[in-house]
Amino acid sequence: MGEKSKVIIELFGFLDVTGEVIGMWIILGIITLISLIVRLTLKEKPGKFQNIIETGIEYLDNFFGDTLGKKKSRKYFTFLATLFIFIIFSNYSGLFPGMGMTEFVKAPTSSLSVTAGLGIVTFVFLQIAGLRHSVKHYFKRFVSPMFFMLPLLLLDEIIKPASLALRLYGNIFGEETVTEELYHILPIGAPAVMMILSLLFCALQAVVFTMLVSIYLDEVTEE
Amino acid sequence: MENSGIIAIAAAMAIAISTLGPSIAQGLTAKSAMESIARQPDAAKDIRSTLIISLALMEALTIYGLLIGFMLISKI
């Protein structure tokens, strides 16, 4: 798509580290730090911080339980929740002042490479989950109503991750670009209008992404 | 480039036309969701979450147009 990012560091001569990758490192660091703090200070009687995290995890558990059913959602909870937490952190990282204005730190999901990576991971996960669930069901799904549906269903399998990636990328990139344009028009005040909208859309996109993944997962692992 | 005028019009058309369909669809969706909430206020929570997700899915179609618009603009 003719996307260009400025290479900031070259690791080992062939790994190009761009602003998005640095943003991703910071987010991974923050998530790891939070998990470590919660894990190390785990108590029977939860404190304030542990309570917040527990509420969040319970919300996610209910959210996936609604679409997948309790048993299946618990089985695949680690992958789905990781996806959700990573996407929501990367989406919100674009709202921090200065993110995206410099070349050095950018919101990871505003780059097609990152969202395409998430799409590919999801694709592989769905195939493996389907095959592990039942090989017969996996192959039967491609010819399920009629035999001539095969090419369409194969195409559908590839379009799913592509549309997931494009939807997330388009939303976040569009938001960032509009905020930047507003900044050029009127530096004080104008970007805030778009940023308030972004507060809603960023969470929504993470919800939609994981919701769709869990619907696809429900499709491939149905009894 | 001599084609930049055409590209600018194409970018404007891409976002303008791709807004039309989803906006009508979103209006219809919000309308029927409101009607069903008014009829059954107990189910408001379920309806709201389904509504938001379906709105976001329609939003994606507009976003595809926006992406094409940005890609075209970068060609000028």
Interface residues (C-beta under 8 A of the other chain):
Chain A: M1 G2 S163 L166 R167 Y169 G170 N171 F173 G174 T177 L204 Q205 V207 V208 M211
Chain B: I52 I53 A56 L57 E59 A60 I63 Y64 L66 L67 F70 M71 S74
